[in-house]
Amino acid sequence: MTTRIATNHLAFVLCLSLLAGGLTACGGSKVKDSGLKILHLGNGSEPKDLDPAIVTGMLEFHIISSLVEGLVTLDPNDLAPVPAAAKSWEISEDHKTYTFHMRPESRWSNGDPVTSEDFAYSWRRLLDPQTAAEYAYQAYYIKNGRAFNEGKLKDVSQVGLATPDTLTLVVTLESPTPFFLSLLNHHSLYPVHRRTVETHGPKWTLPEHHVGNGPFRLKSWVMNSVIVVERSPTYWDAKTVGLDEIHFYPTENDATEEKQFRAGKLHVSYTVPLERIPYWRDEEKQLYNQFPAFGTYYYELNVTRGPLKDKRVRKALALSIDRDAIVTSVTRGGQIPAYAYTPPKTAGFTPIAHLKYDPEEARKLLAAAGYPGGKGFPKLDILYNTQEGHRKIAEAFQQMWKKELGIDVGLFNQEWKVFLNTKKNLDFDLARAGWFGDYPDPNTFLDMYVTGGGNNNTGFSHAEYDELIRKAAQTMDREERFRYFQRCEDILAEEVPIIPIYTYTRIYLKRPEVRGWSPNVMDFRSYKALSLDEG
């Protein structure tokens, strides 16, 4: 707020008070920490868990990726797969067998060596039906992975994982999978420490028990306050880690997190209140960051109950949303209206969109479904996780549907953990959703809505759709895969189990002393590459 110090007395007083408290926030000045290099990050809601096999959200991934390392990571500059826990690998000529070579110097945070068997155990655990992992399908590409997870195969040794020695992991796939190496950076395929998990059960992720193999280790976790990770001395590449600690702060309220950033308590805030975007964008350009993101904001519809069983009703809802008005008047962060699910230019694939803004056609569909002018239409509710931005978007939909269709829609919110469980149990009508791709391929979006998919929170099931996803996973031919994916987009537009709203832009506030923060469409970064400028 440097530009206003000379003319705004209140801003001047605020800066003086912050300086007196040892924290300076005006003009992008630094967050003060005595003696240690500590990065302070706003991280949205309280994490559901820190078990890589259990969690599904980005906010959990942000923390887990500092604590645990997969076989492969991504270069934050170009998102190409690069060695991590595995130092190298070979791929067979038929692209179905991958042989990974572990780093002999790699250690868990308790000093144990990281072995090939650690990964084999972790992936078998992910597939074990008793784990109830929503992301188990990420291991379906492994031979017999799906059959074991669905209980059709009882012998886990038949899953395509072999460990000829402690430093070699051989993975056999069901079919060639073009994105397999990139997929290995997904947290569900990160390793867990077997003895720790089996000794402590669900409590293994508590600070007093947690064991990881990443650049940081879990120091403390104060619920609804802060999670602290500290530099791990046993990490194989510890000499390159530039921070002593990272503090992750959960905050349900957008305005509260912005105040924390403004007060010099955070280096980075992922949450900017919608109404404050113009201020930060125009007045504090050195702190404001905005770039395209590999994600879609959308609504999920429970197709198993009430009027939403009728796809005409679902399509009427989709056609009566003015997405341009949403991104220009509500979100105001450069988002792109979305009429298909997969973001444009995903690994070269831009879907042909069939949805549009057509309230007249929407009214015809609603009338054909038996609700002319909204008459007799039962009240539906929109569920969203507690955050001001989601509430404002839901209110906009509420008004649009009342105006265009004559129907009443209620709103209710839940905190993150409860929200996830409510969606999983299909105990809702319409629910806010957002998906950021796990790897740079259209499959990371479209395979979500296969029958019984772990993240399919709609009840949607379509045999042709399932078969298309299966075929896309079995060919290396790019154009053929794209044809399959386009037909999947066609089906989503016809059946409308989801309503795409916009393609995200990533908006965040970051202080200039944070170094090594590489913006990219997947919002992925290497925490060991981050540092704080001491100058």
FINU-572549 format. One line per field, with one value per residue (C-alpha): residue in three letters; x, y, z. Coordinates in nm, 3 decimals, padded with zeros to 5 digits, always signed. Example, Ala and Ser with C-alpha at 12.3 -4.5 7.8 and 13.67 -1.06 7.14 Angstrom:
REM residues 2
res = [ALA|SER]
x = [+01.230|+01.367]
y = [-00.450|-00.106]
z = [+00.780|+00.714]
***
This chain:
REM residues 535
res = [MET|THR|THR|ARG|ILE|ALA|THR|ASN|HIS|LEU|ALA|PHE|VAL|LEU|CYS|LEU|SER|LEU|LEU|ALA|GLY|GLY|LEU|THR|ALA|CYS|GLY|GLY|SER|LYS|VAL|LYS|ASP|SER|GLY|LEU|LYS|ILE|LEU|HIS|LEU|GLY|ASN|GLY|SER|GLU|PRO|LYS|ASP|LEU|ASP|PRO|ALA|ILE|VAL|THR|GLY|MET|LEU|GLU|PHE|HIS|ILE|ILE|SER|SER|LEU|VAL|GLU|GLY|LEU|VAL|THR|LEU|ASP|PRO|ASN|ASP|LEU|ALA|PRO|VAL|PRO|ALA|ALA|ALA|LYS|SER|TRP|GLU|ILE|SER|GLU|ASP|HIS|LYS|THR|TYR|THR|PHE|HIS|MET|ARG|PRO|GLU|SER|ARG|TRP|SER|ASN|GLY|ASP|PRO|VAL|THR|SER|GLU|ASP|PHE|ALA|TYR|SER|TRP|ARG|ARG|LEU|LEU|ASP|PRO|GLN|THR|ALA|ALA|GLU|TYR|ALA|TYR|GLN|ALA|TYR|TYR|ILE|LYS|ASN|GLY|ARG|ALA|PHE|ASN|GLU|GLY|LYS|LEU|LYS|ASP|VAL|SER|GLN|VAL|GLY|LEU|ALA|THR|PRO|ASP|THR|LEU|THR|LEU|VAL|VAL|THR|LEU|GLU|SER|PRO|THR|PRO|PHE|PHE|LEU|SER|LEU|LEU|ASN|HIS|HIS|SER|LEU|TYR|PRO|VAL|HIS|ARG|ARG|THR|VAL|GLU|THR|HIS|GLY|PRO|LYS|TRP|THR|LEU|PRO|GLU|HIS|HIS|VAL|GLY|ASN|GLY|PRO|PHE|ARG|LEU|LYS|SER|TRP|VAL|MET|ASN|SER|VAL|ILE|VAL|VAL|GLU|ARG|SER|PRO|THR|TYR|TRP|ASP|ALA|LYS|THR|VAL|GLY|LEU|ASP|GLU|ILE|HIS|PHE|TYR|PRO|THR|GLU|ASN|ASP|ALA|THR|GLU|GLU|LYS|GLN|PHE|ARG|ALA|GLY|LYS|LEU|HIS|VAL|SER|TYR|THR|VAL|PRO|LEU|GLU|ARG|ILE|PRO|TYR|TRP|ARG|ASP|GLU|GLU|LYS|GLN|LEU|TYR|ASN|GLN|PHE|PRO|ALA|PHE|GLY|THR|TYR|TYR|TYR|GLU|LEU|ASN|VAL|THR|ARG|GLY|PRO|LEU|LYS|ASP|LYS|ARG|VAL|ARG|LYS|ALA|LEU|ALA|LEU|SER|ILE|ASP|ARG|ASP|ALA|ILE|VAL|THR|SER|VAL|THR|ARG|GLY|GLY|GLN|ILE|PRO|ALA|TYR|ALA|TYR|THR|PRO|PRO|LYS|THR|ALA|GLY|PHE|THR|PRO|ILE|ALA|HIS|LEU|LYS|TYR|ASP|PRO|GLU|GLU|ALA|ARG|LYS|LEU|LEU|ALA|ALA|ALA|GLY|TYR|PRO|GLY|GLY|LYS|GLY|PHE|PRO|LYS|LEU|ASP|ILE|LEU|TYR|ASN|THR|GLN|GLU|GLY|HIS|ARG|LYS|ILE|ALA|GLU|ALA|PHE|GLN|GLN|MET|TRP|LYS|LYS|GLU|LEU|GLY|ILE|ASP|VAL|GLY|LEU|PHE|ASN|GLN|GLU|TRP|LYS|VAL|PHE|LEU|ASN|THR|LYS|LYS|ASN|LEU|ASP|PHE|ASP|LEU|ALA|ARG|ALA|GLY|TRP|PHE|GLY|ASP|TYR|PRO|ASP|PRO|ASN|THR|PHE|LEU|ASP|MET|TYR|VAL|THR|GLY|GLY|GLY|ASN|ASN|ASN|THR|GLY|PHE|SER|HIS|ALA|GLU|TYR|ASP|GLU|LEU|ILE|ARG|LYS|ALA|ALA|GLN|THR|MET|ASP|ARG|GLU|GLU|ARG|PHE|ARG|TYR|PHE|GLN|ARG|CYS|GLU|ASP|ILE|LEU|ALA|GLU|GLU|VAL|PRO|ILE|ILE|PRO|ILE|TYR|THR|TYR|THR|ARG|ILE|TYR|LEU|LYS|ARG|PRO|GLU|VAL|ARG|GLY|TRP|SER|PRO|ASN|VAL|MET|ASP|PHE|ARG|SER|TYR|LYS|ALA|LEU|SER|LEU|ASP|GLU|GLY]
x = [+00.000|+00.302|+00.124|-00.120|+00.103|+00.148|-00.219|-00.408|-00.364|-00.529|-00.294|+00.001|-00.114|-00.163|+00.193|+00.335|+00.145|+00.269|+00.625|+00.594|+00.481|+00.778|+00.574|+00.586|+00.326|+00.329|+00.458|+00.534|+00.783|+00.896|+00.741|+00.984|+01.115|+01.401|+01.689|+01.500|+01.388|+01.017|+00.766|+00.412|+00.137|-00.239|-00.387|-00.766|-00.958|-00.843|-00.705|-00.917|-00.610|-00.246|-00.267|-00.175|-00.415|-00.713|-00.716|-00.856|-00.806|-00.544|-00.508|-00.399|-00.167|+00.010|+00.113|+00.170|+00.401|+00.635|+00.644|+00.646|+00.810|+00.700|+00.912|+00.882|+00.815|+00.747|+00.974|+00.781|+00.892|+00.766|+00.586|+00.802|+00.851|+01.190|+01.355|+01.265|+01.273|+01.368|+01.698|+01.624|+01.397|+01.360|+01.046|+00.990|+00.935|+00.563|+00.533|+00.379|+00.670|+00.853|+01.165|+01.251|+01.585|+01.575|+01.834|+02.049|+02.100|+01.726|+01.595|+01.269|+01.254|+01.318|+01.638|+01.508|+01.612|+01.346|+01.304|+01.118|+00.903|+00.784|+00.625|+00.486|+00.328|+00.186|+00.026|-00.121|-00.261|-00.413|-00.586|-00.694|-01.077|-01.045|-00.853|-01.160|-00.939|-01.136|-00.827|-00.774|-00.851|-00.519|-00.359|-00.600|-00.341|-00.129|-00.198|-00.485|-00.509|-00.877|-00.963|-00.800|-00.964|-01.308|-01.265|-01.258|-00.900|-00.803|-00.433|-00.250|+00.066|-00.108|-00.105|+00.168|+00.425|+00.756|+01.060|+01.354|+01.569|+01.535|+01.634|+01.437|+01.063|+00.912|+00.564|+00.359|+00.065|-00.261|-00.189|+00.033|-00.044|+00.098|+00.079|+00.198|+00.522|+00.341|+00.073|+00.337|+00.356|-00.001|-00.018|-00.218|+00.091|+00.326|+00.481|+00.387|+00.607|+00.466|+00.567|+00.434|+00.100|+00.051|+00.158|-00.053|-00.344|-00.538|-00.329|-00.008|-00.038|-00.016|+00.311|+00.429|+00.400|+00.438|+00.722|+00.782|+01.054|+01.022|+01.230|+01.038|+00.903|+00.589|+00.674|+00.332|-00.037|-00.266|-00.617|-00.774|-00.460|-00.138|+00.054|+00.431|+00.680|+01.056|+01.358|+01.427|+01.795|+01.748|+01.620|+01.848|+01.881|+01.873|+02.158|+01.936|+01.643|+01.629|+01.382|+01.398|+01.021|+00.690|+00.379|+00.047|-00.251|-00.610|-00.864|-01.228|-01.288|-01.145|-01.140|-00.957|-00.678|-00.645|-00.612|-00.340|-00.149|-00.200|-00.080|+00.246|+00.164|+00.170|+00.413|+00.153|-00.227|-00.416|-00.746|-00.838|-01.193|-01.370|-01.452|-01.087|-00.940|-00.960|-00.774|-00.486|-00.468|-00.462|-00.302|-00.061|+00.067|+00.395|+00.201|-00.083|-00.039|-00.278|-00.216|-00.414|-00.480|-00.538|-00.878|-01.254|-01.507|-01.836|-02.144|-02.220|-02.582|-02.717|-02.885|-03.033|-03.309|-03.592|-03.635|-03.262|-03.327|-03.459|-03.180|-03.411|-03.419|-03.044|-02.990|-03.237|-03.029|-02.710|-02.852|-02.989|-02.654|-02.497|-02.132|-02.009|-02.193|-02.041|-01.681|-01.723|-01.946|-01.887|-01.544|-01.369|-01.035|-00.993|-01.164|-01.280|-01.647|-01.656|-01.908|-01.717|-01.545|-01.186|-00.993|-00.887|-00.547|-00.505|-00.204|-00.323|-00.690|-00.958|-01.307|-01.593|-01.847|-02.221|-02.354|-02.438|-02.640|-02.990|-03.264|-03.541|-03.438|-03.399|-03.761|-03.879|-03.691|-03.828|-04.183|-04.132|-04.023|-04.356|-04.266|-04.385|-04.263|-04.130|-04.481|-04.480|-04.103|-03.980|-03.724|-03.361|-03.060|-02.709|-02.435|-02.101|-01.801|-01.769|-01.602|-01.733|-01.652|-01.852|-02.148|-02.153|-02.150|-02.429|-02.635|-02.588|-02.718|-03.008|-03.108|-03.057|-03.269|-03.543|-03.542|-03.512|-03.691|-03.914|-03.773|-03.657|-03.321|-03.191|-02.832|-02.644|-02.277|-02.061|-01.700|-01.461|-01.451|-01.828|-01.881|-01.667|-01.856|-02.193|-02.099|-01.953|-02.278|-02.488|-02.681|-02.732|-02.910|-02.649|-02.298|-02.014|-01.705|-01.364|-01.111|-00.745|-00.578|-00.350|-00.134|-00.124|-00.373|-00.752|-00.792|-00.734|-01.069|-01.280|-01.201|-01.361|-01.712|-01.683|-01.937|-01.847|-01.542|-01.400|-01.456|-01.784|-02.014|-02.319|-02.452|-02.396|-02.340|-02.308|-02.181|-02.055|-01.873|-01.699|-01.593|-01.455|-01.235|-01.114|-01.024|-00.848|-00.623|-00.524|-00.391|-00.087|-00.242|-00.300|-00.577|-00.765|-00.749|-00.878|-01.177|-01.266|-01.233|-01.450|-01.726|-01.700|-01.752|-02.051|-02.206|-02.149|-02.327|-02.615|-02.661|-02.548|-02.435|-02.212|-02.240|-01.907|-01.894|-01.548|-01.186|-00.985|-00.721|-00.493|-00.504|-00.280|-00.086|+00.288|+00.559|+00.865|+01.112|+00.978|+01.219|+01.185|+00.807|+00.749|+00.395|+00.252|-00.094|-00.102|-00.004|+00.268|+00.592|+00.896|+00.908|+01.274|+01.348|+01.184|+01.382|+01.346|+01.551|+01.763|+01.848]
y = [+00.000|+00.222|+00.438|+00.560|+00.626|+00.997|+01.070|+00.819|+00.869|+00.539|+00.346|+00.530|+00.441|+00.077|+00.059|+00.211|-00.037|-00.330|-00.206|-00.176|-00.540|-00.661|-00.730|-00.507|-00.534|-00.211|-00.214|-00.588|-00.572|-00.891|-01.121|-01.125|-01.447|-01.456|-01.680|-01.932|-01.926|-01.990|-01.969|-01.880|-02.001|-01.955|-02.292|-02.268|-02.513|-02.753|-03.068|-03.381|-03.597|-03.633|-03.993|-03.991|-04.277|-04.113|-03.743|-03.594|-03.217|-02.970|-02.821|-03.160|-03.212|-02.884|-03.022|-03.386|-03.299|-03.131|-03.443|-03.730|-03.787|-04.018|-04.210|-03.924|-03.555|-03.277|-02.999|-02.691|-02.494|-02.723|-03.001|-03.271|-03.585|-03.592|-03.836|-03.814|-04.120|-04.316|-04.205|-04.360|-04.597|-04.797|-04.851|-05.164|-05.145|-05.219|-04.939|-05.179|-05.246|-04.982|-05.068|-04.810|-04.788|-04.645|-04.413|-04.612|-04.298|-04.229|-04.241|-04.207|-03.937|-04.203|-04.312|-04.630|-04.682|-04.615|-04.936|-05.068|-05.273|-04.950|-04.847|-05.191|-05.206|-04.854|-04.920|-05.251|-05.068|-04.807|-05.086|-05.280|-05.248|-05.209|-04.885|-04.740|-04.501|-04.274|-04.248|-04.625|-04.594|-04.415|-04.759|-04.930|-04.882|-05.144|-05.499|-05.651|-05.337|-05.286|-05.654|-05.662|-05.340|-05.460|-05.796|-05.998|-06.105|-06.212|-06.278|-05.946|-06.107|-06.111|-05.730|-05.612|-05.512|-05.691|-05.614|-05.827|-05.644|-05.360|-05.097|-05.219|-05.188|-05.343|-05.221|-05.401|-05.209|-05.335|-05.144|-04.861|-04.549|-04.228|-04.026|-04.292|-04.117|-03.787|-03.974|-04.094|-03.743|-03.786|-03.813|-04.137|-04.307|-04.165|-04.415|-04.468|-04.622|-04.969|-05.025|-04.683|-04.737|-05.087|-04.985|-04.671|-04.723|-04.405|-04.209|-04.259|-03.912|-03.737|-03.549|-03.787|-04.082|-03.947|-04.080|-03.943|-03.948|-03.590|-03.275|-03.182|-03.373|-03.306|-03.104|-03.006|-02.991|-02.763|-02.820|-02.515|-02.314|-02.423|-02.720|-02.688|-02.889|-02.865|-02.948|-03.322|-03.406|-03.757|-03.645|-03.765|-03.415|-03.220|-02.991|-02.824|-02.749|-02.373|-02.337|-02.435|-02.460|-02.410|-02.307|-02.394|-02.196|-02.317|-02.035|-02.083|-01.710|-01.532|-01.192|-01.326|-01.472|-01.150|-00.956|-01.197|-01.133|-00.759|-00.766|-00.933|-01.273|-01.462|-01.478|-01.631|-01.626|-01.850|-01.687|-01.337|-01.215|-01.157|-00.796|-00.727|-00.857|-00.517|-00.348|-00.596|-00.621|-00.244|-00.101|-00.371|-00.520|-00.634|-00.867|-00.978|-01.288|-01.427|-01.697|-01.968|-02.280|-02.642|-02.665|-02.632|-02.485|-02.669|-02.806|-03.171|-03.286|-03.580|-03.772|-04.030|-03.829|-03.583|-03.385|-03.420|-03.778|-03.618|-03.505|-03.242|-03.072|-03.099|-02.949|-02.669|-02.572|-02.578|-02.368|-02.095|-01.999|-01.684|-01.776|-01.448|-01.261|-01.490|-01.425|-01.054|-00.954|-01.216|-01.381|-01.098|-01.277|-01.335|-01.676|-01.820|-01.928|-02.308|-02.494|-02.824|-02.997|-03.038|-02.708|-02.588|-02.694|-02.982|-03.165|-03.043|-03.132|-02.861|-03.010|-02.906|-02.759|-02.828|-02.641|-02.271|-01.992|-02.038|-01.959|-01.995|-02.354|-02.411|-02.307|-02.544|-02.833|-02.758|-02.743|-03.073|-03.225|-03.121|-02.789|-02.507|-02.174|-02.362|-02.454|-02.750|-02.771|-02.895|-02.686|-02.789|-02.692|-02.593|-02.730|-02.549|-02.564|-02.267|-01.989|-01.649|-01.683|-02.006|-01.842|-01.551|-01.781|-01.993|-01.679|-01.577|-01.917|-01.889|-01.558|-01.676|-01.988|-01.787|-01.531|-01.764|-02.077|-01.960|-02.212|-02.165|-02.299|-02.290|-02.260|-02.430|-02.457|-02.704|-02.704|-02.893|-03.238|-03.257|-03.124|-03.403|-03.671|-03.528|-03.541|-03.890|-04.013|-03.846|-03.658|-03.341|-03.201|-02.973|-02.920|-02.688|-02.865|-02.778|-03.003|-02.938|-03.193|-03.445|-03.484|-03.306|-03.519|-03.499|-03.832|-03.668|-03.491|-03.734|-04.058|-03.913|-03.991|-04.360|-04.578|-04.605|-04.379|-04.273|-03.905|-03.952|-03.781|-03.771|-04.126|-04.098|-04.425|-04.466|-04.784|-04.615|-04.353|-04.622|-04.805|-04.488|-04.419|-04.779|-04.752|-04.419|-04.582|-04.861|-04.670|-04.454|-04.297|-03.931|-03.858|-04.175|-04.089|-03.740|-03.884|-04.095|-03.796|-03.579|-03.839|-03.840|-03.463|-03.515|-03.757|-03.523|-03.247|-03.480|-03.630|-03.329|-03.493|-03.187|-02.823|-02.661|-02.294|-02.159|-02.251|-02.133|-01.873|-01.912|-01.592|-01.548|-01.289|-01.344|-01.137|-01.067|-01.223|-01.571|-01.725|-02.033|-02.006|-02.115|-02.042|-02.316|-02.428|-02.719|-02.494|-02.744|-02.646|-02.808|-02.704|-02.794|-02.532|-02.248|-01.997|-01.656|-01.357|-01.232|-00.905]
z = [+00.000|-00.050|-00.301|-00.038|+00.263|+00.192|+00.143|+00.351|+00.725|+00.815|+00.589|+00.745|+01.097|+00.993|+00.858|+01.178|+01.394|+01.186|+01.208|+01.586|+01.599|+01.398|+01.084|+00.780|+00.508|+00.311|-00.044|-00.039|+00.249|+00.416|+00.669|+00.961|+01.115|+01.361|+01.264|+01.049|+00.688|+00.734|+00.451|+00.561|+00.325|+00.331|+00.237|+00.235|+00.455|+00.725|+00.558|+00.564|+00.631|+00.523|+00.402|+00.030|-00.041|+00.131|+00.043|-00.279|-00.255|-00.373|-00.026|+00.108|-00.188|-00.113|+00.228|+00.135|-00.155|+00.094|+00.311|+00.062|-00.274|-00.554|-00.799|-01.045|-01.002|-01.252|-01.362|-01.239|-01.545|-01.823|-01.627|-01.785|-01.570|-01.398|-01.153|-00.785|-00.554|-00.865|-01.017|-01.357|-01.548|-01.868|-02.076|-02.284|-02.658|-02.618|-02.357|-02.105|-01.871|-01.668|-01.467|-01.200|-01.023|-00.670|-00.518|-00.272|-00.060|-00.021|+00.337|+00.526|+00.792|+01.060|+00.884|+00.716|+00.353|+00.087|-00.111|-00.412|-00.175|-00.008|-00.337|-00.413|-00.066|-00.098|-00.437|-00.320|-00.020|-00.251|-00.445|-00.138|-00.115|+00.263|+00.217|+00.040|-00.156|-00.386|-00.604|-00.633|-01.003|-01.055|-01.018|-01.259|-01.534|-01.355|-01.470|-01.267|-01.054|-01.123|-01.085|-00.742|-00.629|-00.736|-00.563|-00.884|-00.812|-00.460|-00.507|-00.480|-00.617|-00.956|-00.966|-01.204|-00.943|-00.892|-00.674|-00.794|-00.537|-00.287|-00.543|-00.847|-00.911|-01.222|-01.316|-01.580|-01.725|-01.871|-02.190|-02.313|-02.109|-02.262|-01.940|-01.695|-01.592|-01.526|-01.332|-01.085|-00.942|-00.815|-00.438|-00.443|-00.588|-00.327|-00.086|+00.279|+00.549|+00.605|+00.967|+01.068|+00.894|+01.035|+01.387|+01.425|+01.184|+01.098|+01.349|+01.153|+00.999|+01.337|+01.395|+01.666|+01.426|+01.074|+00.860|+00.510|+00.245|+00.122|+00.168|+00.485|+00.783|+00.987|+01.297|+01.434|+01.345|+01.542|+01.412|+01.247|+01.321|+01.148|+01.011|+01.040|+00.835|+00.889|+00.675|+00.683|+00.748|+00.602|+00.260|-00.019|-00.166|+00.162|+00.056|-00.205|+00.031|+00.075|+00.363|+00.729|+00.773|+00.595|+00.788|+00.622|+00.755|+00.707|+00.674|+00.574|+00.534|+00.229|+00.397|+00.701|+00.490|+00.293|+00.619|+00.732|+00.411|+00.437|+00.798|+00.697|+00.843|+00.512|+00.224|-00.008|-00.007|-00.248|-00.157|-00.275|-00.203|-00.534|-00.459|-00.372|-00.699|-00.878|-00.593|-00.583|-00.961|-01.016|-00.701|-00.579|-00.903|-00.747|-00.516|-00.744|-00.961|-01.221|-01.481|-01.665|-01.462|-01.553|-01.390|-01.433|-01.192|-01.231|-01.058|-00.995|-01.019|-00.824|-01.107|-00.869|-00.705|-00.759|-01.081|-01.155|-01.265|-01.586|-01.817|-01.966|-01.628|-01.593|-01.936|-01.867|-01.564|-01.772|-02.058|-01.831|-01.675|-01.817|-01.778|-01.925|-01.651|-01.388|-01.492|-01.561|-01.270|-00.998|-01.020|-01.207|-01.223|-01.596|-01.590|-01.922|-01.959|-01.998|-02.211|-02.200|-01.910|-02.032|-02.043|-02.388|-02.524|-02.279|-02.424|-02.766|-02.714|-02.726|-02.697|-02.923|-02.682|-02.715|-02.415|-02.448|-02.290|-02.427|-02.171|-02.431|-02.507|-02.133|-02.071|-02.346|-02.191|-01.844|-01.982|-02.168|-01.837|-01.683|-01.519|-01.749|-01.614|-01.313|-01.199|-00.962|-00.956|-00.617|-00.436|-00.488|-00.279|-00.380|-00.155|-00.138|+00.092|+00.323|+00.131|+00.032|-00.338|-00.369|-00.194|-00.438|-00.739|-00.590|-00.527|-00.891|-01.007|-00.767|-00.924|-01.284|-01.236|-01.070|-01.350|-01.648|-01.527|-01.244|-00.996|-00.638|-00.530|-00.174|-00.056|+00.224|+00.309|+00.500|+00.617|+00.393|+00.555|+00.599|+00.247|+00.099|+00.291|+00.192|-00.174|-00.146|+00.010|-00.264|+00.002|-00.204|-00.511|-00.671|-00.541|-00.622|-00.759|-00.895|-01.059|-01.135|-01.358|-01.192|-01.503|-01.842|-02.038|-02.105|-01.929|-01.591|-01.630|-01.827|-01.644|-01.331|-01.455|-01.529|-01.351|-00.985|-01.019|-00.684|-00.763|-00.950|-00.701|-00.930|-00.959|-01.336|-01.525|-01.901|-02.066|-02.384|-02.182|-01.976|-02.292|-02.450|-02.149|-02.156|-02.527|-02.479|-02.221|-02.458|-02.756|-02.808|-03.119|-03.031|-03.280|-03.194|-02.825|-02.899|-03.089|-02.788|-02.557|-02.780|-02.774|-02.393|-02.395|-02.626|-02.379|-02.084|-02.279|-02.365|-02.018|-01.809|-01.484|-01.448|-01.551|-01.649|-01.550|-01.618|-01.673|-01.376|-01.360|-01.062|-00.857|-00.557|-00.364|-00.321|-00.164|-00.381|-00.136|-00.219|-00.470|-00.689|-00.718|-01.078|-01.202|-01.422|-01.533|-01.285|-00.993|-00.909|-00.742|-00.594|-00.231|-00.203|-00.472|-00.276|-00.075|+00.085|-00.026|+00.263|+00.092]
***
